[in-house]
């Protein structure tokens, strides 16, 4: 009911025809293609590989590697070059890990 009201209000304000919402939903469903699924699989494979490479850093385990990856540190170089404050903001990263990473610089 609210969506109908909003669409009517938009049509009044912008002087366009009121379009029902159901065709939009059909278009979204039709827009999905198998190609998108393969890209998603590729991204998950790449992310797993990147997380595995982060575990090569001293003191970085699977959990902290995943947390670093999700925080935006995709490569080992990015982690090593990162500011200490940025690394401390990541859950699972403590001062001991930062000391180990400092030795790599």
N, C-alpha and C positions, 0 to 999 in steps of 0.2 A: 504494500500500500504506500509506503514511504517512497519507494523507488518510482512508482507511477507518478506520485506527486512531484518528485524532483525532476523527472523527465518532462513533465508538463510545464513546470516552472522554467526549465531550461529552454523549452520551445517558445515560451512566451518572451523570455528575456532575449534570446538570440534569434527570434523569429524564424525558426526552422520547424520542420514537421516533426511530430512526435513519432519516434520509432520504437517499436516494441523491443523488449530485451531478449526475447527468445531467439531471434535470428543471430544476435551477437554470440550467444552461447553456442549455437550451432557452428558459427564460423570458427570459434576457438577450438572446438573439437575437431573440425575438419583441418585446421592448420597444423595439427600434430602429424608428424611423419616419422617413419622409421629412422631417418637420418639423425634426428635429434637423439634417439636412443643410443646410437653408436657413439655420438659425441659424448654423451654422459658416461658411457662405459670407458671411453678413452680418458676422460678427465679423472675418473676414479682410479684407473690404473696408473696414470701419471702421478696423482696425489699419493698413492700408496708407495710408489717408487721414491718420490721426494721425501716422504716421511721416513722411509728406510735409510735414505742417505743421511738424513739428519741424525739418525742413531749412531752414525760413525763418529760423531763428535764425542770427545771424552766427557762422561758424566750425563749424557743424554740417553734416556731410555725411551721405550715405546710411547709411554704416556706423555712425557715432556716433549717428545718430538712431535706428536700429534697436536699438542697445545701450541707449540711454536709455529707449526704449519698453519693452524687455524688463525693465529694472531697475525699472519702475513709474512712470516719468515720462511720463504720457500726453498732457499738454498743454504748450504753451510756457510758460504761467503757472506750472505745476508745476516746470519746469526753472529758470525765473528765480527763483522763490521758494525753491528747494532750498538746503540747507546745502552749503558747499564740500566738506566731508568726504564727504557722501553722493554728490556728483557725482564726486569723485576715485575713489570705489570702483567706478565704472562703467568697464569697459574701453573704451579709445578716447577717454577724456576726460582732458585734461591741464590743466596750470596756465594755458596760454595761452587755452584755451577758457573757463575760469572767469573770467579777466580780462575777456574780451569780454562775458561774460554779466553781470558786475558793472556794466558801463557801462549796461546796460539797466534796472537797478533804479532 
